[in-house]
């Protein structure tokens, strides 16, 4: 018999690449809790704003 972890499967954050079990889903992409917190504190005039908008942009063909 193969032992199972018993928990949720690990996902990879679309923003930073970390593996995590808990996070949020933004525009069909999953983001870890660390990136979620930095996104909450982000303002439109911050340097990383454009990078976040690019990362969270829906992929073409995802809404059919």
C-alpha positions in Angstrom: 0.0 0.0 0.0 1.3 3.5 -0.9 1.2 6.0 2.0 -0.6 9.2 1.2 0.0 12.7 2.6 -3.6 13.1 3.6 -3.6 16.8 2.9 -4.2 19.0 -0.1 -1.8 18.7 -3.0 1.0 21.3 -3.3 0.5 24.1 -5.9 3.0 26.4 -7.4 2.5 30.2 -7.0 2.2 31.9 -10.4 3.9 35.0 -9.0 6.9 33.8 -7.1 7.2 30.1 -7.9 6.9 28.9 -4.2 5.1 25.6 -3.5 2.2 26.0 -1.1 -0.9 24.4 0.2 -2.9 27.5 1.1 -3.5 30.4 -1.2 -6.1 32.3 -3.3 -7.3 32.1 -6.9 -7.1 35.3 -8.9 -8.3 35.3 -12.5 -7.9 31.6 -12.9 -4.4 31.6 -11.4 -3.3 30.5 -7.9 -1.2 32.8 -5.7 0.4 31.9 -2.4 -0.4 33.7 0.9 2.9 35.7 0.8 2.1 37.1 -2.6 -1.5 37.7 -1.6 -0.3 39.9 1.3 2.1 41.9 -0.9 -0.7 42.3 -3.5 -3.1 43.7 -0.8 -0.5 46.3 0.2 0.3 47.3 -3.4 -0.7 50.7 -4.8 -1.2 51.6 -8.4 1.9 53.9 -8.5 4.2 51.2 -7.1 7.0 49.8 -9.2 5.7 46.2 -9.2 2.1 47.1 -10.2 2.7 46.5 -13.9 4.4 43.1 -13.2 1.4 42.0 -11.1 -1.1 43.1 -13.8 0.9 41.1 -16.4 1.0 38.0 -14.1 -2.7 38.1 -13.3 -3.9 38.9 -16.9 -6.2 36.1 -18.1 -4.6 33.7 -20.6 -6.0 33.9 -24.1 -8.7 31.4 -24.8 -9.4 30.7 -21.1 -12.8 32.2 -21.3 -14.8 30.4 -24.0 
